[in-house]
Amino acid sequence: MLRVHDLSVALPGAGSAAPSGRRLVDGVSFDVSAGERVGVVGASGAGKSQLVAALLGLTAPGLEVGGSVRVEGAEVVGAGPAVWRPLRGSATALVAQDPGTALDPLSRVGRQVALPLRARGVTRREAGRRTEALLAEVGMPGTARRFPSQLSGGQRQRVALALALVGAPRLLVADEPTSALDPTVQAGVLDLLDRVTGPGRAALLLVTHDLAVAARLCSRLLVLDAGRLVADGPVAEVLADPLLADVVAASRALAVTR
Amino acid sequence: MSPLLEARGLTRRYRDLTALDDVSLQLGAGQRVAVVGESGSGKSTLARLLLALDTPDAGTVALDGHPVHPGSARSLRWFRRRVQTVPQDPGRSFNPRMRVGQAVAEPLACLQVHGDHSARVAELLVAVGLEPDAAQRWPHEFSGGQRQRLAIARALAPRPDVLVADEPVSALDVVVRLQVVELLAQLSAAEGLALVVVSHDLGVVQHLCERVLVLDGGRVVEHGPVPQVLGTPAHPVTARLLDAVPTLAAVAP
């Protein structure tokens, strides 16, 4: 599904001879199979979001991406729109961190969800029907006529998820999808991600700084530290790794005890 | 004797929405109270009213029995010297064109606090675990966690009696979150600082506060000692907030 080999993202001018501190992502390799759910964890600044951007061809201009990323066999590092067009939305889709900025404030929710369908030649009526069904699936039935400003943060994140799912992607990449949300709303979005991804459904690459969130959904964890992949394995095994001892200890210290 | 900070019957309406409905709160010196609730329950509205940043439609806020109302900087100087705030987003709460030392000293200047400001800044930077020479650097040179420490240093500059913090750690990752929570707990214990902590994170509340007030739809639905409210929640909202938090317990002991 996804093969990442020796991926790096560097600030301009940071060749192989430059200090590795200038590499935001540094020699990362891993695979994700169909239907697999993988968590990417690490502290702030570990390179999680840069990794996601590089996987999806969304790296900011001026940063240099090296190595290889194959999405269903297609090399996407340095690839242009012609390579991405058949992949984006159907092979991969992104749920961004901030649902506020992922949606067009001037366009009704239904129209935004239907847009990719219409662009692929689906009839207006059929697109409308599928949009309504998708909004119902994410727990937002009957909201197609609303504008994003008329929705709460949690509702917007559900719409953003509908928008990501509209092309029936085989890999869903979610970058901190719940960190902007309150815990009860977060629980709803996590349940939803649990329903739409997993074996037989979409694969999930879930970026989060919250180990408990990753453990809730994923079977495997990748740990990034200063741009490097420092651990990769089953959740329980990685959580027991001394590398994560301080994070696990802090998570437990701040966990609610009853 | 009147409590240090007291809110009585605070009500705030926005058109036909009642954001806060008859909320009362008493805070004694050195006490640590949490305000929890779901999105839209009125947490931040309460924090703004306690800080005299907004005018209630009904009710009063008083410090040591003296009522306080939003007004000019001059009319609030006495209040701001004693009640300070730590904002939610450490990234956006600093002027990017002001050196950190000047930013931390700003309340001292604005509130006309006497004394050696640069010495006080150096002392504050050390208190929050930063190097004194951080004063010469710019906000963008600091990480999110460091900037939140700076925000705490700035709030503590005029030696307030009360700190009202609206989600002070929710933007931070968990290791830094724990450090900042422990810093607040330690400062409160060492300096007798009273805290009002607005948070949706019950783990933080448990770690930091002794009393908790649960808001739902602008009303107080539960209020009591933390062990009691979180141990045997009496209201469905409290139970829901408790159940919603994913924990690591299920994965590894």
Interface residues (C-beta under 8 A of the other chain):
Chain A: A43 S44 G45 S152 G153 G154 L181 D182 P183 T184 V185 Q186 A187 L190 H209 D210 L211 A212 V213 A215 R216 V235 A236 L239 A240 D246 V247 V248 A250 S251 R252 A253 L254 A255 V256 T257 R258
Chain B: E38 S39 G40 S143 G144 G145 L172 D173 V174 V175 V176 R177 L178 V181 H200 D201 L202 G203 V204 Q206 H207 L230 G231 R240 L241 L242 D243 A244 V245 P246 T247 L248 A249 A250 V251 A252
